[in-house]
Amino acid sequence: MIDQLYNLKKIQADQKFMEKAQLQSKINQLDAEIMLTHNQINSACVQKFGAISDFAVLEMHKNTMKEHVKKLEAEKLGVAAKMEKVVEEIVELQKETEQYEYILDEIKQEKQLKILKAEVEAAEEYVQSKYISQ
């Protein structure tokens, strides 16, 4: 039973690690998109001898990109909060896994001691039977 609980907690921890990796990937993707949008904002321009309306359109475009960056940053914060919760869950699962592993080790040690005692008793009985038969 302890083996099954240990394996279950280990599998759950592995799943949480995969979820954390996916969230980290999403954060990296959002960072890349934010950087790309900032580059577009900085490099957007109009013709040197363009009409005044071109500047107004350019400013509207830049403002739209700035709003897009704000949305991306808000989404990034949400994903980071989710990742923080996943990290806490991973820590809890690892603690539980270590507890079950400790219990399993204790059970194995007890079994080994029982086997050693049985071997010692068998050896003593053999020695006694040899001594008696002589």
N, C-alpha and C positions, 0 to 999 in steps of 0.2 A: 504494500500500500504506500509506504513511504517512497519507494522507487517511482511509483506512478506520479505522486505529488511532486517529487523532485523533477522528473522529466517534464511534467506539465508546466511548472514554474520556469524551467529552462527554456521551453518552447515559447512561452509567453514573453519572456525577456528578449528572446531573439526576434520575435515579431515586433516588439516595441523598438528594438534597434533598427529594424527595417523601416518602421514608421518614422523614426527620427531622421534616418537618412533621406527619406522622401521629403520630409519637411525642410531639411537643410538644402536639398536640391531646389525646392520651390523658392526658398529665400535667395539662393544664388541666382536663380532665374529672374526674380524680381529686381535684385541688385543690378543685374546686367541690363534689364529693360530701363531701370531708372537712369543708369549711366548713359545709355543710348539716347534717351529722351533729353537729358541734360546737354549732351553733345549736339543734338538737333536744335535745341533752344539757342545754344551759343553760336551755331554755324548758320542759322536762318538769316537771310538777308534779302534785300530787294535790289533792283537795278539802280545803278548810281543816279541815273536821270529819270527815275520812275515818277509816277504821279503821287500826290499826297495820299490818295486812297490806298496805294500799295503799302504805305507805312501803317495805316489803320488795320489793314488785313493782316499784315505781319504781326502787329501787336496782339490782335485777336488770336492768331495762331499760337503765338508764344504763351499767351494766357491759358489757352486750351491745353497746351503741353504742360504748363505748370500745374494745372488742376489734375491732369493725368498723373503727374509725379506724386502729388499729394495722395491720390487714391492708391497708387502703388505702395507708397510708404505706409499708409494705414493698413493695407492688406499685409504688408511685410510684418508690421507690429502684431497683427492678429496671428499670423503663422508663427512668429517668434513666441507668442504666449502659449500657443498649442504645443510648441516644441518644449517649452519649459515644463509644462504639465507632463509630457511624455517622459522627460528626463527624470522627474520626480517618481513617476510610475516605474521606470527602469530601476531606480535606486531601491524602491520597495521590493520589487520582484527579485532583485539580486540579493537583498537581505534575506528574503524568504528562502531563496534557493540555497544560500549558504547555510541557513539553519537546517534545512532538510539534508544537505550534504553532510553536515556535522553529525546529525542523527544516524545517517547511513554509515558513516565511518565508525561511530560507536557500536552499531549493530555488528559490523564486520569484525571489529576488534573482539567483541564478546564471542562471536562464532569461532574466531581463531583461538581464543583462550580455551573454549570448550574442547576444540579439536586437540590442542596441546595437552590438556588435562587427560583426555581420553587416551592419547598416545602414551603419556607418562604412566597412566594406570595399566595400560596393556603391557608396557615394557616391564613394569614392576611385577605384574602377574607372571610374565614369561620368566623373569629372573627367579622369582619364588618357585615356580614349577620346576625350573632347572635345578635349583638348590635342593628342593625336596626329592626329586628323582635321583639325585646323586647320592 
